[in-house]
Amino acid sequence: MVRKLKDMFMNTPTLRLNRREWIARSTAALALASPLAPLLAAPGKRRFKIGAYDGSIGKTSSPAAFEVAKEIGLDGVQVGFGNVANNMHLRQADVQQQFKDAARQTGVEIASLAIGEMNSIPYKSDPRPIEWVSDSIDVLKALGVKVVLLAFFSKGDLRDDKPGTDEVVKRLKTVAPKAEKAGVILGIESWLSAEAHMDIIQRIGSPAVQVYYDVCNSNDRGYDIYKEIRWLGTKHICEFHMKENGALLGQGKVDFKKVRVALDDIGYAGWMQIEGAVPKGAKMLDSYKANLKFLRDIFPKDA
C-alpha cells in the first residue's frame, strides 16, 4: 500500500513532493483507506466539546448527571469530587466505577473534575484540601481525565490576601511535580485577573498549574476577557466555563462571538463547560438545551 502511494505521489508530473510532503500525504491517505478512518479523523472533527458542571444541572457529584446530560445533548459532564459528608467519595474505586459505567451507558464523557468544596474549606488555610488535591491527581489518572478545577471563591477567595496566596503557592508548588508526572492539570478558578493568575503560575513554575477560565466571572470583575484570553493563551488556560448569571448564554453581558474569535486566535481546542445561565423562573432543562444550541452555533463540533 505504501509503495503504491509513493509511486502515485512521486511520479505524478504535476506533483513534485519532497520527503516531508510525501510522508504527510501518504499518512493521510492511509488513514482514509483504513476501516478506522472515522476514529483517526475524530480529533480533527471535534475541536470543541461542550459539557456542563454536574451541580449546575442538579446532580452534584452523582452518576445521575450523565442521564441528564444525555437528555440535554451534551458531550460530557464536569464531575464534582464530592464533599466532606461523603469524604470526597470520588476517591473510592467503587464510586469511580459508577461514573465510568454511567459514561459508558449514556455515551456522555467524563470531561473534567472539580473540587467545589474548597470554596467553604479553603486550600489557603485548611489542611484537608492538601490531601484532596493530591488525591485528585490519582483519580484523574484512574478516570482517564486531564483537568481538575480547584475553586477559590467565598472563603477561599484570594483577592487582597497575600498570606493566603503565598500559602496556595507553597502548597501547589509541592504537589505540582506529582501532577506533572501524571500528565494532568490543576486548574485555578478564582476572581483574580489574568496578571494575578500569571504571578501565581510563575511562582509555582510548573506547566501542571494553569488557569480555569470563567468568562462570566472575569467579565463581571471588569476584566477585558477577550484580551485576557489572548494574553494567557493555551499555554496557561486549561479549560473554560461558559456562563452567565441569571440569563441564557447570548442574552447576558458576555459576547460569545468575540470569545470565539479570541479562542481561534490562540488556537484553543478542547472542553467548555456550561454553568449557570438559567433565567429566574426558567426550567433548567429548557435553559440548558437553549444554551447548548446557542454555543453549538458558534462552536460547532467540526470547526
Buried (B, 14 or more C-beta within 10 A) or exposed (E): EEEEBBEBBEEEEEEEBEEEEBEEBBEEBBEEEEEEEEEBBEEEEEBBBBBBBBBBBEBBBBBBBBBBBBBBEBBBBBBBBBBEEEEBBBBBEEBBEBBBEBBEEBEBBBBBBBBBBBBBBBBBBBEBBBEBBBBBBBBBBBBEBBBBBBBBBEEBBBEEBEEBBEBBBEBBBEBBEBBBEBEBBBBBBBBBBBEBBBBBBEBBEBEBBBBBBBBBBBBBBEBEBBEBBBBBEBEBBBBBBBBBBEBBBBBBEBBBEEBBBBBEEBEBEBBBBBBBBBBEEBEBBEBBBBBBEBBEEBBEEEE
